[in-house]
């Protein structure tokens, strides 16, 4: 990861990664995680529904300010056990100059469940 360009992939490879927009409907601290994190419930609309995610975003975000915010997430990775929760979505973001994560989002509101094309 970082500045290096990764290996080329095909368009079909890209389309296999299902990236959708969802709205955070609940967020709270996740003290059980090994590194400081926030656990979130993200509404991806029908037919995906509300999914759980955990993200190490505590440097830039407080849980209460995340509610109502739209974020991007990969919805077709297998669930991953993170401490006591089963994370169902990989919430996407970028590392800033210090390596702290800034969430990826659309610059305008779009319907929950819209796919990144």
C-alpha positions in Angstrom: 0.0 0.0 0.0 1.1 3.6 -0.2 2.4 5.4 -3.2 3.4 2.4 -5.3 1.0 1.5 -8.2 -0.2 -2.1 -7.8 -0.3 -4.8 -10.4 -2.7 -4.2 -13.3 -6.1 -5.9 -13.2 -8.8 -6.4 -15.7 -12.2 -4.6 -15.6 -13.8 -7.9 -14.6 -11.5 -8.0 -11.6 -12.5 -4.5 -10.6 -16.2 -5.3 -11.1 -15.8 -8.3 -8.7 -15.3 -5.9 -5.9 -18.7 -4.6 -4.9 -18.3 -1.1 -3.5 -21.5 0.6 -2.3 -22.5 3.7 -0.5 -24.3 3.5 2.9 -25.4 5.8 5.7 -24.0 5.3 9.2 -27.0 4.8 11.5 -25.2 4.0 14.7 -21.6 4.4 15.9 -19.9 3.8 19.2 -16.4 3.4 20.6 -14.9 -0.1 20.3 -12.6 -0.5 23.2 -12.3 -4.3 22.8 -10.4 -3.8 19.5 -6.6 -4.2 19.6 -6.1 -0.7 18.2 -8.5 2.2 18.9 -11.6 1.8 16.6 -15.2 2.7 16.2 -17.9 0.1 15.5 -20.6 1.2 13.1 -24.0 0.1 11.7 -24.2 1.2 8.1 -27.5 1.1 6.1 -26.8 0.1 2.5 -30.5 0.1 1.5 -32.4 -2.8 -0.1 -31.5 -5.6 -0.6 -28.2 -5.4 1.3 -29.6 -3.8 4.5 -27.8 -2.7 7.6 -24.3 -4.1 8.1 -21.7 -4.0 10.9 -18.2 -2.6 10.4 -15.3 -1.6 12.6 -12.7 1.0 11.5 -9.6 2.5 13.0 -10.7 6.1 12.5 -10.6 7.5 16.0 -8.0 10.2 15.2 -10.3 12.1 12.9 -13.8 11.1 14.0 -16.0 10.8 17.1 -18.8 8.3 17.0 -21.6 10.8 17.4 -20.4 12.9 14.5 -20.5 9.9 12.1 -24.2 9.2 12.4 -26.0 10.3 9.2 -22.7 10.4 7.2 -22.5 8.5 4.0 -19.5 6.2 3.5 -18.2 3.8 0.9 -17.8 0.1 1.8 -16.9 -3.2 0.2 -20.0 -5.3 0.8 -18.9 -8.7 -0.8 -15.9 -9.6 1.3 -16.4 -12.5 3.7 -17.2 -11.3 7.3 -14.2 -10.9 9.6 -14.1 -11.5 13.3 -12.7 -8.4 15.1 -12.7 -9.0 18.8 -16.3 -9.7 19.9 -18.0 -8.4 16.7 -18.2 -9.8 13.2 -17.4 -7.1 10.7 -19.5 -7.5 7.6 -18.3 -4.6 5.5 -14.9 -3.1 4.8 -15.3 0.6 5.3 -13.0 2.5 2.9 -10.7 5.3 3.6 -7.3 6.9 2.8 -4.3 7.3 5.1 -3.3 10.9 5.7 0.3 12.1 6.0 0.5 10.5 9.5 -1.1 7.2 8.5 -4.4 8.0 10.2 -7.5 7.0 8.2 -9.8 9.6 6.5 -13.1 8.1 5.3 -13.9 7.9 1.6 -17.2 9.3 0.5 -19.2 10.7 -2.4 -19.0 14.5 -2.8 -22.8 14.6 -3.1 -25.6 12.5 -1.5 -26.6 9.4 -3.4 -29.1 6.7 -2.6 -28.0 4.1 -0.1 -26.8 1.0 -1.9 -25.6 2.8 -5.0 -22.6 1.0 -6.5 -19.3 2.6 -7.3 -18.8 2.4 -11.1 
